[in-house]
Amino acid sequence: MPLTSRLERRIRRDFPDPDTAAEIGRRLFALPETMGYSRDFFTQERCHAAMLLLAGGSVRGFDEAQELAAQDWRDLLVAADLAESDWPARLDTELGPETP
């Protein structure tokens, strides 16, 4: 499943260097294989967004978010403030609307 358009926008905003943005996108797409979790879970926008929010525009931050996810994906969601039932609204606030 490809990244959503709003995730791609956020990647380009947070990682303005085109090569870095492309690498972050590839790493997000590869999360199910690198994390050893279900493809169904780690292809969800919520998990991708958690990684980006924790990264804060830093490759090192992204690495740290990935390490956290490898330990326990639930900690990733908690750290990114996406664990509660209001997570869809938080995604809308952080990422903006989804565009076709």
MODELLER restraints for C-alpha pairs under 7 A, 6 or more apart:
rsr = mdl.restraints
at = mdl.atoms
rsr.add(forms.Gaussian(group=physical.xy_distance, feature=features.Distance(at['CA:1:A'], at['CA:43:A']), mean=6.47, stdev=0.5))
rsr.add(forms.Gaussian(group=physical.xy_distance, feature=features.Distance(at['CA:5:A'], at['CA:98:A']), mean=6.44, stdev=0.5))
rsr.add(forms.Gaussian(group=physical.xy_distance, feature=features.Distance(at['CA:5:A'], at['CA:99:A']), mean=6.42, stdev=0.5))
rsr.add(forms.Gaussian(group=physical.xy_distance, feature=features.Distance(at['CA:6:A'], at['CA:95:A']), mean=5.76, stdev=0.5))
rsr.add(forms.Gaussian(group=physical.xy_distance, feature=features.Distance(at['CA:6:A'], at['CA:96:A']), mean=6.69, stdev=0.5))
rsr.add(forms.Gaussian(group=physical.xy_distance, feature=features.Distance(at['CA:6:A'], at['CA:97:A']), mean=6.93, stdev=0.5))
rsr.add(forms.Gaussian(group=physical.xy_distance, feature=features.Distance(at['CA:6:A'], at['CA:98:A']), mean=5.55, stdev=0.5))
rsr.add(forms.Gaussian(group=physical.xy_distance, feature=features.Distance(at['CA:7:A'], at['CA:49:A']), mean=6.91, stdev=0.5))
rsr.add(forms.Gaussian(group=physical.xy_distance, feature=features.Distance(at['CA:7:A'], at['CA:95:A']), mean=6.78, stdev=0.5))
rsr.add(forms.Gaussian(group=physical.xy_distance, feature=features.Distance(at['CA:10:A'], at['CA:95:A']), mean=6.47, stdev=0.5))
rsr.add(forms.Gaussian(group=physical.xy_distance, feature=features.Distance(at['CA:11:A'], at['CA:21:A']), mean=5.84, stdev=0.5))
rsr.add(forms.Gaussian(group=physical.xy_distance, feature=features.Distance(at['CA:12:A'], at['CA:21:A']), mean=5.79, stdev=0.5))
rsr.add(forms.Gaussian(group=physical.xy_distance, feature=features.Distance(at['CA:14:A'], at['CA:56:A']), mean=6.93, stdev=0.5))
rsr.add(forms.Gaussian(group=physical.xy_distance, feature=features.Distance(at['CA:14:A'], at['CA:57:A']), mean=4.34, stdev=0.5))
rsr.add(forms.Gaussian(group=physical.xy_distance, feature=features.Distance(at['CA:15:A'], at['CA:21:A']), mean=5.18, stdev=0.5))
rsr.add(forms.Gaussian(group=physical.xy_distance, feature=features.Distance(at['CA:15:A'], at['CA:57:A']), mean=5.63, stdev=0.5))
rsr.add(forms.Gaussian(group=physical.xy_distance, feature=features.Distance(at['CA:28:A'], at['CA:48:A']), mean=6.22, stdev=0.5))
rsr.add(forms.Gaussian(group=physical.xy_distance, feature=features.Distance(at['CA:31:A'], at['CA:42:A']), mean=6.15, stdev=0.5))
rsr.add(forms.Gaussian(group=physical.xy_distance, feature=features.Distance(at['CA:32:A'], at['CA:38:A']), mean=6.11, stdev=0.5))
rsr.add(forms.Gaussian(group=physical.xy_distance, feature=features.Distance(at['CA:32:A'], at['CA:39:A']), mean=4.94, stdev=0.5))
rsr.add(forms.Gaussian(group=physical.xy_distance, feature=features.Distance(at['CA:32:A'], at['CA:42:A']), mean=5.30, stdev=0.5))
rsr.add(forms.Gaussian(group=physical.xy_distance, feature=features.Distance(at['CA:35:A'], at['CA:70:A']), mean=5.59, stdev=0.5))
rsr.add(forms.Gaussian(group=physical.xy_distance, feature=features.Distance(at['CA:50:A'], at['CA:76:A']), mean=6.59, stdev=0.5))
rsr.add(forms.Gaussian(group=physical.xy_distance, feature=features.Distance(at['CA:50:A'], at['CA:77:A']), mean=6.06, stdev=0.5))
rsr.add(forms.Gaussian(group=physical.xy_distance, feature=features.Distance(at['CA:50:A'], at['CA:80:A']), mean=5.19, stdev=0.5))
rsr.add(forms.Gaussian(group=physical.xy_distance, feature=features.Distance(at['CA:50:A'], at['CA:82:A']), mean=6.93, stdev=0.5))
rsr.add(forms.Gaussian(group=physical.xy_distance, feature=features.Distance(at['CA:51:A'], at['CA:62:A']), mean=6.30, stdev=0.5))
rsr.add(forms.Gaussian(group=physical.xy_distance, feature=features.Distance(at['CA:51:A'], at['CA:65:A']), mean=5.58, stdev=0.5))
rsr.add(forms.Gaussian(group=physical.xy_distance, feature=features.Distance(at['CA:51:A'], at['CA:66:A']), mean=6.92, stdev=0.5))
rsr.add(forms.Gaussian(group=physical.xy_distance, feature=features.Distance(at['CA:52:A'], at['CA:62:A']), mean=6.78, stdev=0.5))
rsr.add(forms.Gaussian(group=physical.xy_distance, feature=features.Distance(at['CA:53:A'], at['CA:80:A']), mean=6.19, stdev=0.5))
rsr.add(forms.Gaussian(group=physical.xy_distance, feature=features.Distance(at['CA:54:A'], at['CA:61:A']), mean=6.48, stdev=0.5))
rsr.add(forms.Gaussian(group=physical.xy_distance, feature=features.Distance(at['CA:54:A'], at['CA:62:A']), mean=6.84, stdev=0.5))
rsr.add(forms.Gaussian(group=physical.xy_distance, feature=features.Distance(at['CA:54:A'], at['CA:65:A']), mean=6.04, stdev=0.5))
rsr.add(forms.Gaussian(group=physical.xy_distance, feature=features.Distance(at['CA:54:A'], at['CA:80:A']), mean=5.85, stdev=0.5))
rsr.add(forms.Gaussian(group=physical.xy_distance, feature=features.Distance(at['CA:55:A'], at['CA:61:A']), mean=3.98, stdev=0.5))
rsr.add(forms.Gaussian(group=physical.xy_distance, feature=features.Distance(at['CA:55:A'], at['CA:62:A']), mean=4.23, stdev=0.5))
rsr.add(forms.Gaussian(group=physical.xy_distance, feature=features.Distance(at['CA:55:A'], at['CA:65:A']), mean=6.44, stdev=0.5))
rsr.add(forms.Gaussian(group=physical.xy_distance, feature=features.Distance(at['CA:65:A'], at['CA:76:A']), mean=6.89, stdev=0.5))
rsr.add(forms.Gaussian(group=physical.xy_distance, feature=features.Distance(at['CA:68:A'], at['CA:75:A']), mean=6.83, stdev=0.5))
rsr.add(forms.Gaussian(group=physical.xy_distance, feature=features.Distance(at['CA:68:A'], at['CA:76:A']), mean=5.94, stdev=0.5))
rsr.add(forms.Gaussian(group=physical.xy_distance, feature=features.Distance(at['CA:69:A'], at['CA:75:A']), mean=6.93, stdev=0.5))
rsr.add(forms.Gaussian(group=physical.xy_distance, feature=features.Distance(at['CA:69:A'], at['CA:76:A']), mean=5.28, stdev=0.5))
rsr.add(forms.Gaussian(group=physical.xy_distance, feature=features.Distance(at['CA:77:A'], at['CA:83:A']), mean=4.93, stdev=0.5))
